[in-house]
Amino acid sequence: MDLDKVVAVAGTLASLAGLLLAAAQTVRLRDLKRRTAADIWQAVGDDLSLISSLEKSKLLDQNEGVAAAYKGATNLYRHLLRLAILEEHPFNEETIRRWRAAGKLASDWQVAQARRFLDTKDIREGQSLNEKRAVAAKEGH
């Protein structure tokens, strides 16, 4: 075998090895993203349980520590939601609609928090949920 053929065969083998490695890394990355998303949504659920417990507490308006815990839990929810959004490609109104249908966003408040992360170009109708509520409240609905 002459040198040109040896180089061609070595190059082909190296290319094949690179392709196999890339495929393996793609599978590992997909699995990591799936596990990361599951961990994030588990933490969201745990945090929402805490928020719900604090909202039901009769001490929320009477105790500064409980109020601070509630504020921290809602801030944590927004942070976790941001992490979930960063894992979602693309993130748009349709994503929010699918999350709502799947129960990942169970209230108007949660939808409003998710909408805060939309690119302005992705906001339909040019009006946020809070703006719609404000208009409805002024009209007495």
Secondary structure by P-SEA (a helix, b strand, c coil): ccaaaaaaaaaaaaaaaaaaaaaaaaaaaaaaaaaaaaaaaaaaaaaaaaaaaaaacccccccaaaaaaaaaaaaaaaaaaaaaaaacccccaaaaaaaaaacccccaaaaaaaacccccccccccccaaaaaaaaaaacc
